[in-house]
């Protein structure tokens, strides 16, 4: 992103901010959608994040880091959105990862992964999305989220453990109890 454009936006230039927001929006929406698993909720989170970015842009110290800074604002907006949804609706709609091959198996895999992903908290979801869908390294994730790298490692570790356990639990056969005569 052009540093001078970000600096103009920091000084209150609305047209410069429109260009900055437009440039960032697709990537930010993708992150929000992966975390929230819902198009409408992702759009709401993106709008909240853009308002925060506009409001707080003058406090950005390094215009070169606008993308990481904006992603951090978006992740916070996603956390807020998840808190609101938990109060209003007991579950989330799940968007499945793309698959190829057997359509019935792919549907089952998507449902299984969706159920597992719902068990993660917002912080764990953010780490998984940034690592596996945005291809960020752990140090980059730490910078984006504004947390120590050890925290990122811990969240990734526990998230993978939860996902693995949920998928394994779903794949176990159901054994029915029979009465003993």
ZANUGU-517575 format. One record per residue (C-alpha): residue in three letters; z, x, y. Coordinates in pm, whole numbers, plus 50000, padded with zeros to 5 digits. Each point is the difference from the previous one (the first is absolute). Last residue first. Example, Ala and Ser with C-alpha at 12.3 -4.5 7.8 and 13.67 -1.06 7.14 Angstrom:
SER507145136749894;ALA500664986349656;
//
This chain:
UNK529484685943886;UNK499545025350280;UNK498364986050310;UNK497015018550129;UNK500015019850319;UNK496645005350160;UNK498815034950066;UNK497905004650310;UNK497825030849971;UNK500675027550252;UNK497205004950255;UNK501834983450288;UNK503065022249954;UNK497795031149997;UNK498314988850322;UNK503344993550168;UNK501485032949884;UNK496985019950121;UNK499964982950338;UNK503755004950048;UNK499815036749904;UNK496985005250224;UNK501894984450291;UNK503095020749923;UNK498075032750011;UNK497944990450305;UNK503134989850192;UNK501765032349903;UNK497045021950090;UNK499654982450337;UNK503725004350067;UNK499755036849911;UNK497115003250244;UNK502304989550284;UNK499174967350179;UNK497744991450293;UNK497754977549793;UNK496805017550104;UNK501585034749985;UNK501534994249658;UNK496704985749877;UNK498185031250122;UNK502535022449823;UNK499534979449679;UNK496205002850017;UNK497934970750121;UNK497324984949778;UNK499934966750190;UNK500124978649685;UNK502145021849775;UNK502415017650235;UNK500074976350298;UNK500154969249779;UNK502675014649771;UNK502155011650294;UNK499704966550181;UNK500834980449687;UNK503155020749946;UNK501184993250355;UNK499234962849970;UNK501964995549676;UNK498225001449667;UNK500314971549749;UNK496884983150137;UNK497965030149885;UNK500904993349635;UNK498844963950015;UNK496795011250170;UNK499425027449745;UNK500314975149714;UNK497744974950174;UNK497405027050068;UNK500185012849640;UNK499594964649861;UNK497014993950224;UNK498475033249896;UNK500554992049633;UNK498214966850037;UNK497175016350197;UNK499545028649751;UNK498725029950193;UNK500585008050362;UNK503064996450215;UNK500814995650370;UNK503704998650082;UNK501584965650007;UNK501034980550306;UNK503304982549946;UNK501294969850181;UNK503635005550089;UNK503034981249876;UNK503114980550113;UNK498524986950326;UNK501724996150339;UNK502865025149998;UNK498085024649788;UNK496974995150226;UNK501935010150312;UNK501365031449834;UNK496525008749872;UNK498544996250352;UNK502675022750149;UNK499285026549738;UNK496284996550071;UNK500665004650375;UNK501945031849923;UNK497075012349788;UNK497674992350291;UNK502065019850251;UNK499995029649758;UNK496254996449962;UNK499625001150379;UNK501965032650020;UNK497995015549718;UNK496744989450168;UNK501085010050353;UNK500935035649899;UNK497505017250235;UNK501544980550290;UNK503185020649957;UNK503084986750177;UNK499464962649956;UNK502454983450243;UNK497214984550211;UNK498684983249684;UNK503174979549944;UNK498814966150130;UNK496405004149881;UNK501155012449659;UNK502544972049971;UNK497324973850077;UNK497655016849754;UNK502734999949732;UNK500694962950044;UNK496274992549972;UNK499705021749689;UNK503004982749843;UNK498444965850063;UNK496685011149854;UNK501765014249695;UNK501924967349955;UNK496734980550012;UNK498225023249759;UNK502815001449743;UNK501095028749776;UNK502635011150254;UNK499825037649940;UNK496315002049907;UNK499044976150277;UNK501995019350258;UNK498355032949900;UNK496534984850012;UNK500764983650336;UNK501045033950139;UNK496745016149888;UNK497894972250147;UNK502034997950323;UNK500125036550108;UNK496635002450177;UNK500324964950146;UNK503495007950130;UNK498845032550163;UNK496954982950154;UNK502134971250128;UNK502545025250130;UNK497315017050208;UNK499024966250144;UNK503644992150081;UNK500585032250195;UNK503815001150023;UNK500645037550040;UNK500495003349625;UNK496564984249952;UNK498465027450213;UNK501875026149793;UNK498664984449679;UNK496455001650136;UNK500515036150111;UNK501155009549649;UNK496854986349834;UNK500824988049651;
//
